[in-house]
Amino acid sequence: MFWHCIKVTEALKRLRAKEDGVVSFEYVIVAACIVGAVGLAFGVGGTGPISSALSSAISSISDKVIAAVG
């Protein structure tokens, strides 16, 4: 029984010394923040302010290209 206690203690020490899991968890937090920011910027269903600005800019460019060609 004592041997298992030593193995568990050593495993916990190794786990605490590793930083790979901490770094990947930080990436998950950053990714979640980026997804949230993009969701707020574009809005649900593409109705946010950036989506509207891009749509109107593309429409304006399209109208000017059609007028120049035709």
C-alpha positions in Angstrom: 0.0 0.0 0.0 2.9 2.4 0.8 4.3 1.7 -2.6 1.1 2.9 -4.3 1.2 6.1 -2.2 4.7 6.8 -3.3 3.8 6.2 -7.0 0.8 8.6 -6.7 2.9 11.2 -5.0 5.5 11.1 -7.7 2.9 11.2 -10.4 1.4 14.3 -8.9 4.8 16.0 -8.6 5.5 15.3 -12.3 2.1 16.6 -13.3 2.6 19.7 -11.3 6.0 20.3 -12.9 4.7 20.0 -16.5 3.5 23.2 -18.1 2.1 21.8 -21.3 -1.4 21.4 -20.0 -1.4 25.0 -18.6 -0.3 26.4 -21.9 -3.0 24.5 -23.8 -5.6 25.7 -21.3 -4.5 29.3 -21.9 -4.9 28.8 -25.6 -8.4 27.5 -25.0 -9.2 30.6 -23.0 -7.8 32.9 -25.7 -9.7 31.1 -28.4 -12.9 31.4 -26.5 -12.3 35.2 -26.1 -11.6 35.5 -29.9 -14.8 33.6 -30.8 -16.8 35.8 -28.4 -15.4 39.0 -29.9 -16.0 37.9 -33.4 -19.6 36.9 -32.5 -20.2 40.3 -30.9 -18.7 42.1 -33.9 -20.6 40.2 -36.6 -23.8 39.6 -34.6 -26.0 36.6 -34.6 -26.9 35.5 -38.2 -24.7 38.1 -39.8 -26.6 41.2 -38.6 -23.9 43.0 -36.7 -22.3 46.3 -37.5 -19.2 44.9 -39.2 -21.4 42.6 -41.4 -23.5 45.5 -42.4 -20.5 47.7 -43.2 -19.0 44.9 -45.3 -22.2 44.3 -47.1 -22.8 47.9 -48.0 -19.1 48.3 -49.1 -19.4 45.3 -51.4 -22.7 46.6 -52.9 -21.1 50.0 -53.5 -18.1 48.4 -55.2 -20.3 46.2 -57.3 -22.5 49.1 -58.4 -19.4 51.1 -59.5 -17.9 48.2 -61.4 -21.2 47.6 -63.2 -21.5 51.3 -64.0 -17.9 51.4 -65.3 -18.3 48.3 -67.5 -21.8 48.9 -68.8 
